[in-house]
Amino acid sequence: MNQTNPQPQTQFKRRTIFIKKNQQLRYMLMIILSVLSGLAIMTLELTATLNDLFDAYPVLVQPIYDQFIPIAAGFFYKIAIYVLFVVLISAILSHKMAGPVYHFERVCKAITKGDYSQRVHLRKGDQLTDLQEEFNKMMDRIEAEINKNKPS
């Protein structure tokens, strides 16, 4: 271990969107389902409120009901665009989580093969940066102990 000249932290950019496909798809599905659940609850609440209004004030609310189909069609188009936006955002968020997990796995495999100089270097904005710092400190300590116990 060379403590006077630490290895420079290299910046890298991932070119692949789905690094750990199954894990990322699970994250995306959780995000999408939670958003769709919220939309379903809002839609049911709005429908119930409109029905209550129609029951209480049928003459006043009738013009709104007459325009409901065109309004609903526009609403569903907007929902479709919103869901596509949520899918895109969930892909980005899942990438920021799955990418670091993938990188940790690669470094752990290299360490398992005996390369104790390996360290985890995550990109700015990735998740698990606290774990990265603790992992690297742990590996510094392990490598120092190994070097200390090596016969000269």
C-alpha positions in Angstrom: 0.0 0.0 0.0 1.4 3.3 -1.0 0.2 6.0 1.4 2.3 8.9 0.1 0.9 8.7 -3.5 -2.7 7.5 -3.3 -4.1 6.3 -6.6 -6.1 9.0 -8.3 -9.8 8.5 -8.3 -10.8 8.1 -11.9 -14.1 9.4 -13.2 -15.9 7.0 -15.4 -19.2 7.1 -17.2 -21.4 4.1 -17.6 -22.6 3.6 -21.1 -25.2 0.9 -20.3 -28.5 1.9 -18.8 -29.3 -1.5 -17.4 -26.3 -2.6 -15.4 -28.1 -5.1 -13.2 -31.2 -5.6 -15.2 -33.3 -7.6 -12.7 -32.5 -5.4 -9.8 -33.2 -2.2 -11.7 -36.4 -3.5 -13.1 -37.6 -4.3 -9.5 -36.7 -0.8 -8.4 -38.5 0.7 -11.5 -41.6 -1.5 -10.9 -41.8 -0.4 -7.2 -41.5 3.3 -8.2 -44.1 2.9 -11.1 -46.5 0.9 -9.0 -46.4 3.5 -6.2 -47.0 6.3 -8.6 -49.9 4.4 -10.3 -51.4 3.6 -6.9 -51.4 7.3 -6.0 -53.0 8.1 -9.4 -55.6 5.4 -8.9 -56.5 6.8 -5.4 -56.7 10.3 -6.7 -58.9 9.2 -9.6 -61.2 7.3 -7.3 -61.4 10.2 -4.9 -62.2 12.7 -7.7 -64.9 10.3 -9.1 -66.5 9.9 -5.7 -66.4 13.7 -5.1 -68.0 14.4 -8.5 -70.7 11.7 -7.8 -71.5 13.4 -4.4 -71.7 16.8 -6.1 -74.0 15.4 -8.8 -76.2 13.8 -6.3 -76.4 17.0 -4.2 -76.6 19.5 -7.2 -77.7 17.7 -10.3 -78.7 20.8 -12.3 -75.5 22.7 -11.4 -73.1 19.8 -12.2 -74.9 18.5 -15.3 -72.8 20.7 -17.7 -69.6 19.3 -16.2 -70.9 15.7 -16.8 -71.8 16.6 -20.4 -68.1 17.6 -20.9 -66.7 14.7 -18.9 -65.8 12.4 -21.8 -63.7 15.0 -23.7 -62.1 16.1 -20.4 -61.4 12.5 -19.4 -59.8 11.7 -22.8 -57.4 14.6 -22.4 -56.7 13.6 -18.8 -55.8 10.0 -19.9 -53.4 11.3 -22.6 -51.7 13.4 -19.9 -51.6 10.5 -17.6 -49.9 8.4 -20.3 -47.2 11.0 -20.8 -46.8 11.3 -17.1 -46.3 7.5 -16.7 -43.7 7.6 -19.5 -41.9 10.3 -17.6 -42.1 8.2 -14.4 -40.6 5.2 -16.3 -37.7 7.4 -17.5 -37.1 8.8 -14.0 -37.3 5.4 -12.4 -34.7 4.1 -14.9 -32.3 6.9 -13.9 -32.9 6.4 -10.2 -32.5 2.6 -10.4 -29.3 3.1 -12.4 -27.8 5.3 -9.6 -28.5 2.4 -7.2 -27.8 -0.6 -9.2 -24.6 0.8 -10.7 -22.8 1.1 -7.4 -24.0 -2.3 -6.3 -22.6 -3.7 -9.5 -19.3 -1.9 -8.9 -19.0 -3.2 -5.4 -19.6 -6.8 -6.7 -16.8 -6.4 -9.2 -14.4 -5.1 -6.6 -15.3 -7.8 -4.2 -14.7 -10.5 -6.8 -11.2 -9.0 -7.5 -10.4 -8.9 -3.8 -11.6 -12.5 -3.5 -9.0 -13.4 -6.2 -6.3 -11.8 -4.0 -6.1 -8.3 -5.4 -6.2 -6.3 -2.1 -5.4 -3.1 -3.8 -8.8 -2.8 -5.3 -11.0 0.1 -4.1 -14.5 1.2 -5.0 -14.8 4.6 -6.8 -18.3 5.7 -7.4 -19.5 8.6 -9.6 -20.7 11.9 -8.2 -24.5 11.5 -7.5 -24.4 7.7 -7.1 -26.0 6.1 -4.1 -23.9 4.2 -1.4 -21.1 6.8 -1.3 -21.0 6.4 2.6 -20.6 2.7 2.2 -17.9 3.3 -0.4 -15.9 5.4 2.0 -16.2 2.8 4.8 -15.4 -0.1 2.4 -12.2 1.7 1.2 -11.1 2.4 4.8 -11.6 -1.2 5.6 -9.6 -2.3 2.6 -6.8 0.1 3.5 -6.7 -1.4 7.0 -6.7 -5.0 5.7 -4.0 -4.2 3.1 -1.9 -2.6 5.8 -2.2 -5.6 8.0 -1.3 -8.0 5.2 1.7 -5.9 4.3 2.8 -5.6 8.0 2.6 -9.4 8.4 4.4 -10.2 5.2 7.8 -11.8 5.8 10.6 -9.4 4.7 
